[in-house]
Amino acid sequence: MERRRPADRKQLLMTQQEEKVPGGKLARLTMEKSGNSTLLQLSGDFFIHPEEGIFLIEESLMGIPENSSEIRVRQTVEDAVKKAGLEMIGIDAEAIARLYIRCRESIVDR
């Protein structure tokens, strides 16, 4: 799956948040925002099986309203995981939701 950067690079805002999730695995979320376009990249030393599932999680997050609560973000991730039958090892929906909210708040604070 191809990742596309926002077209308007003049107004590009980027932030990255990371944390050690319970169990000691590193999770990182990078958010790039330009106008109405948002690109997310989830990475770290956790596992999602099958590997393509990470793109499904990123896409599900790019499709939620910007003012979504942390609970809504977590539910969106959980729904994507369940729908695709993904197995997440070393990361969970709560950690992804926390990272998403922190990224979003970091961009808004600029």
C-alpha positions in Angstrom: 0.0 0.0 0.0 1.4 3.4 -1.0 1.6 6.2 1.5 1.1 9.7 0.1 2.3 12.9 1.6 -0.1 15.9 1.8 0.1 17.9 -1.4 0.5 21.3 0.1 4.0 21.1 1.6 4.0 24.8 2.5 1.5 24.2 5.4 2.9 20.8 6.5 2.8 20.2 10.2 4.4 17.1 11.6 4.6 15.6 15.0 5.8 12.4 16.5 4.8 10.8 19.8 6.1 7.6 21.4 5.8 5.7 24.5 6.8 2.4 26.1 3.6 0.3 26.4 3.0 -2.1 29.2 5.5 -5.0 28.6 8.2 -2.6 27.5 7.5 -2.4 23.7 8.1 1.0 22.0 5.2 2.4 20.0 5.6 5.5 17.9 3.0 7.5 15.9 4.0 10.1 13.3 1.3 12.5 12.1 1.7 14.8 9.1 -1.1 17.3 8.5 -1.6 19.7 5.6 -4.9 21.5 5.3 -7.6 18.7 5.4 -5.1 16.0 4.5 -3.5 13.8 7.3 -0.9 11.1 7.0 -0.3 8.7 9.9 2.5 6.2 10.4 2.5 3.7 13.2 5.8 2.0 14.0 7.8 0.5 16.9 9.1 -2.8 18.2 5.6 -4.4 18.5 4.0 -6.9 16.1 0.8 -6.8 14.1 -0.1 -10.0 12.2 -0.6 -10.0 9.3 1.8 -7.1 8.8 -0.5 -5.4 6.3 -2.8 -4.8 9.3 -0.8 -1.8 10.3 -2.0 0.0 7.2 -5.6 -0.8 8.0 -5.2 0.7 11.5 -3.6 3.8 10.0 -6.4 4.2 7.5 -9.1 3.7 10.1 -7.5 6.6 12.1 -7.2 8.8 9.1 -11.0 8.4 8.6 -12.2 9.6 12.0 -13.3 13.2 12.8 -10.5 15.3 14.2 -12.4 16.1 17.4 -12.9 12.4 18.3 -12.4 11.5 22.0 -9.8 9.1 23.1 -12.5 6.5 23.7 -13.8 6.9 20.1 -10.2 6.6 18.8 -9.7 3.4 20.8 -13.0 2.0 19.6 -12.1 2.7 16.0 -8.8 0.8 16.4 -10.5 -2.1 18.1 -13.1 -2.3 15.3 -10.4 -2.3 12.6 -8.5 -5.0 14.4 -11.6 -7.1 14.9 -12.9 -6.6 11.4 -9.6 -7.7 9.8 -8.9 -10.4 12.3 -5.5 -8.9 13.3 -3.3 -10.1 16.2 -1.5 -7.3 18.0 1.5 -8.3 20.2 3.2 -5.7 22.3 0.7 -2.9 21.6 -3.0 -2.4 22.2 -5.8 -0.1 21.0 -5.4 2.1 24.2 -1.8 2.9 23.5 -2.5 3.7 19.9 -5.4 6.0 21.0 -3.2 7.8 23.5 -0.5 8.4 20.8 -3.1 9.7 18.3 -4.6 12.1 20.8 -1.1 13.4 21.9 -0.1 13.9 18.2 -3.4 15.7 17.4 -3.0 18.0 20.5 0.7 18.7 19.6 -0.3 19.9 16.1 -3.2 22.0 17.5 -0.9 23.7 20.0 1.4 25.0 17.3 
